[in-house]
């Protein structure tokens, strides 16, 4: 409980008046004899009123507060939270309201002033923006309750429990369901390459069309129908994709508001959505974190929710990635041939360990290594060099990039497919590579 501005003004005014009268007596200045008694009487009355008002405030019941919280929030996006307040008093009340979002959520439009009318429910809203993924609990809400005479304000902490989950930024994935897949991918800048050769799965027989290959002609059907009949093929749909996500310390790098690991998650979910729409099964294996996590590959659009629930609380650790141990665990879990997409941040010291692990996986699966490249390195390489510190930064960046390029060349020389991309471009690059392999029938 603390005094309001009104009480402080009255208390300061009456105290100042008493001090002024006392100073006048000390200087021998005559004043009205009763003025001194009136001033002290008013001060005493104010003190009594303040005590009575404080007592009445302590007996007032707290307002009832309910929070309407979304069950899930997308990482890095603003979302609305609503609070409903009602009170049991017979008169209107003006309160200050401050909700307590948990750490990891930034907020706007708090605190707020709310006018409460008797028998009515007042609603206020504010915005939250998650800065990290995971499970978040809301425990309490703070209300500044004024006293009946407005001389005091009581701070009440109300227990208002609520919880929500912060997922990777998947809003664009759900929004894309309203569009045709081809149109949606073209908006993201994904290039769909022309088909080379035939697919692996027979679809149907149809009349021969201009542009069809002679190899598509079904001669027996042509003889029966006495008109050219062609076989129509579709892309092989019975494929499996496994994402190997590095949760080690190298994925903690951050160029913008999202860490490299969050960009990797978004890109993996983006490709998962496309692959599930194409009829493939998608799974996930996260390693180098506090503990590994495996989601078995399954077909169907509903599996996207399973993947989201499996990765929303994944976080990076301070430990380095152990590619050999990760390869052993993946091979023990995934027996059927699949496309394994290893998402990591390569360094030149990874040469032998990574090469050995990828070769082991490559004996049974098709492997694509996606390496994230820090955007700041490209910026340093393009910035003009005018001073010695700038020259040192430029030389360091070029030396580091040259080491990465040499590692990539060594991996490519051993037949390992490699994708070097900046974090923000990883999703479109992965989808483009997947579609090109899918259309070429090389998965």
N, C-alpha and C positions, 0 to 999 in steps of 0.2 A: 504494500500500500504506500502510495506517495501523494504529497499534496499537489493540487492542481494549480494552474496559473492564477485562477481566481482567488484561492486562499492565500497564495503568496503575495498578491497585490494588496488585499485587505490587511494582511498581517504586516506588510512593510509600511503601508500608509499609517496605520494606527501606532506602530512602534516609532515611526519617524515623528509623528505628532507628539508623542510622550517625550521623546528626546528633545524636541524643539522647546516644549514647555519647561523641561528641566534646565535647558541652557538659558532660557530667559530668566528663570529665577536665580540662576547662578550669576548672571550679569546685572541683577537688580532691576530688570525690566518688569513692570507691573502688567499682569494679565487678569482676565476675568477670574474670580476666585473659583467659580464652579466649573470652569473649562478643564482644569486639571482632573477633577473627579469624573467628568464626563468622558474624557479621553481614556482614563484607566478602566472605567466601567465598560466602554465599548470594546477595549482589548480583552477584558475578562469574558465578556459575552461572546466574542468571536472564538475564544478558546473553548468555551463550553459548547457552542454550536458545532465547532469542528470535532470535538470529542463525540458528541451525539451523532453527528453525521458519519463519523468513522465506525461507530457501533452499529448503526443501521446498515452501512455498507457490508460489514462483516457478516451480517445475517442474511444478506441477499443471496438467493440461489443463482448459480451460474447459468448462463444461457445454454441451450442445447444446440450442438453443432454437428452436422453430418457432412461428410466429404464424398463427392462423386468423382471417383478416380478411374481413368481408363485402365483396363486390365493389362494392356501392353502399350509401350511407348517405343517409337523408333529412335535410334541413336542419332543425336545431333539435330533433331527437328523439334520445333516448338509445339507443345500440346496444351490443351486447356484443362484446368481443374476447377471444379465448382464446389462452393461451400454453401450449405443451407443453415440458417440461424433462426431460431425462435426463442422467445423468453416468456416466463409465466407472469410477468408484471401487468398491472392494470394501466400503466401509462407508457407513453413512447420513451424510447431509450436510444441514445447515441453511443456506439461503442467503437473502439479501435480493434481491428482483427489482424492477426498475423499467424499464418500457418507455418509449420516447421518442416519444410522439405528435407529429406535426408541428404547427407553429403554425397556429392556426385551428380546432383541436379541443380542447375542454375535456374533462377526464377525472375519474373517480372511482375510489377503491379502489386507488391506487398510492401508494407502493411496497407490496409484499406479502412476507410471510415464507413460504418454501416448504420443506417437508421432503422431501428426495430419498432414496428407497430404492434400493439396488443393483438394477439390471436392470429397474426399473419406470419408467413415464412418469408424471410429475406434471403436473396441469393446474390452472391458475389463470385467472381471468377478471377483467376490469375493464370499465368502461363509458366510452364516448366520446360526445360530443355536438358535432356540427359547428356552428360559428358562421358559416361562410360556405361558398358553393358552390365547386366546382372539383375539380381533381385533386390528390390528396395522396399523398406517398410516405413510408413508414416505413422508416428506414434502419438503426437500431441499437436494441439492448436492453442495459441495464446490469445486471450481476450483481455483488453483493457476496459474494465467495468467502472463507470462513474458512480459516485455516491448520489443519493437523492437530492442533496443541496448543491452538488457539483464542486464540493471542496476537496474531494479525494478521488483517486483513481486506483483501483485494485487490479493487479496483474494475476489473472487466473490461467493456469495451465490445464487444459481439458484433455482427457484421454480420448483421442479420436483415431482409432486404428484403421489402417489401410495398407495395401501392398500392391505393387505392380512389377512387371518385368520389362526390362529394356532390351529390345532386340536389335540386331543389325538393321541398317536402313533398308527395309524390305518394302517400303511403300510403293516404289516404282515397279516392284514385281507384281503386286496385286493390281495396280493400276493397268499394267500391261495386259491383263486378261480381257479387257474390253476391246483390244485391238487384235488384228490379225498378227501372227508371229512375224511374218516377213516385214510388215510395215513398222512394227515396233522395233525390230532389230535395225532397220535402216535408219530410224530416228536416233539410235545410239551410235551410229557410225560404223556398224558392222558390215563388212563386205562379204557377200555370199558369192563364192566362186562358181564358175560354170562347171557342170558335171563332166567328169572325164571317165568315159567308159560306162559300163552298166552297173546297176546296183547288185546286191547279193541276194535279193529276195523277190521272187516272182509275185506279181500283183494280179494281172488279168490279161486276157486277149482282147484286141481291138483292131479296127481297120488301120491299115498302113497309112501313115501321114507323111507329108513332105518334111524332110529333115530327119526322118528315122533312119537308123543304120540298117543295112542289109542283113546284118547278123541278128536283128530282132525279128526277122520274118519266121513265122512258124509254117513250114512247108506243108505239113500234113493238114493243118487247118485251112491253109490257102487252097489246097487241092479240093477239100470238101466244099468250101464256100465259093470256089472259083473266082475269088478276089483276094488281093494281098491282105493277109492277116499278120499283125505284129504282136510280139510279146511286150507287155509293159512291166517294167521293174520299179521297185521302190527301194529306198535306202534300207539297209539292214537295221531293224529296230531292237533286236534282242542283244543289246550291248549293256555293259556295266561300267560305271565311272566311279572311281574312288579318289577323293581329295585327301592328300596327305598335307596337313597344315602344321607348319613349324611354329610351336608356341615358345621357342627359346628367346634368349635376350636380344638377338639380332632383329627380331620382328617388333621390338619396342621403339624403333626409330620413328620419328614423327616429323613430317614436313608441313602439315597443316593441322587442322583440328583433330584429325583422325590419325591414329598410329598405323604403321604398315600392316599390323595384324588385322585391324578393323577393315582396311582396304582389301586385304586378302579374303576375309569373311564375306564382304559384300560381293566381290568378284566370284567367289565360289558359289554363293547363293544365286547369283545371276546366271551362271552357267548351269546350275542345277535346275533352275526353272526351265531353261531352254531344252536341256536334255530330257527332262521329264515330259515336256510337251512333245518331244520327238519319239517318245516311247521307250527311252532307255531307263535303266535302273541306276540310282545315284546313292552313294554311301560316303562316309567321311571317317577319317582317322586322324586325330590330333595327338601330337607327341611333343615331348620336351617341356610340357607344363608340369603342374603339381602332380598330375597323374594322367596317363593316356586315356583317350576317349574314342570309342568306336561306335559308329552307326552303320548297320549292315545295309547294303544296297537293295533298294526296293523300287518297283515301278509305281507310277500313278501320281497324279497331281497332289493328292492328300499327303504324300510323303514329304512335301516341302515343309509342312508344319512340323513334322517329326524332326527334320533337319534344323529348323529354327529353334525348337525346344532343346535340341542337343547341343547348340553352340552359343546360345544367348549369354551364358555365364562363363564362357571360356575366357581365360586371361593368360597373358604371357608371364613367364617366370624369368629369374635371373640366370638360370642354368643354360649352358650351351646345348645345341641340338646334337643328339647322338644318332647319326644316320644309320649306323650299323644295327643298333638295337631296334630302331624304328622299322628297318627293313625286315628284321627277323620276326617282329610281332605282326607286321602286316601280312607277310607270307604265311604265317601260321593261321591267320584269320581268313584271308581271302584266297580261296583255292581256285575259283574259276577265273579264267582270263578276263582282264579288265583294262581299261585305260586308267592309269594311275597318274594323277596330276599332283606333283610335289611343289608346293608353294613355299618359298623360303627367300632368304637374302644371302646370296653367295658371297664368299670372300675367297681370296687366293689361297688361304691356308686350308680350304675345304677340299683341295684337289683329290688326294688319294682316298680319303674316307668316303667322300660323296661318290666318287667314281666307282668304288668297290660296291657300295650299297645299291646304287642305281643299276649296275650290271646284274647284281643278284635279282633285283626285282624284274629287270628286263628279260630274264630268261623265261619268265612265266607271263609277264604282262607287257602291254605297251606303256611306255613311260614318257611323260612330258614334264620337264623341269621348268617351272616359272620362277624367275628371279626378279625380285623387286629392286629397282634402282632409285636411290635418293634423288629427288628433284633438285636439291641444293647443289649437287655435283654438276648437273647440267647448267645451272645458273652461274656457278663459279667459272665454268669453262667459257661461258659466253660473255662474262663481264669484262670491260676494258681494264687493262693492267697499267697503272700509273705510278704506284708506290711500291716500296719493298714489301710491306705486309701483304699487299694484293698479289704481288708476284709469288710470294711463298704460298699463299692460299691456292693460287692457280696451279702452281707446280704440284702441290699435294693432291689436288683434285685430279689432275691429268695422270699422275702416277698411280693413283688408286684406280681410276677407270681403266688404265692400261692393264693393270693386274687382273681386273675383272674380265677384260676382253680376252686375255691370254687363257684364263680359266675356261671361259666359254668356248674358245677354240679347241682346247684340249678335250672338253666334253663332246663337242660336235665331231671331232676326229674319231671318237669311239662310237659314233652312231647314235648318240643321245640327243633326242629332240629338246631344244632349248628355246625359251621365250624370255627375253629381257625387256621389261616394261616398267614404266613409272607407275606409282601406286594408283593414280587416278585413271590410267588407261588400261589397267590389268583386265578388268571385266570384259571390255569390248575385244581386246586382243585374244583372250581365252575363248570367247564365243566364236570369233572368226576362225581361229585355228581348229576348233572342234568341228565347225560346219564344213570346213574345207576337207578335213579327214573323213567326215561322215559322207559327204557327197562323192569322195573318191573311193569309198569302200575300203579304207585302209585302217580302220580302228581294230 
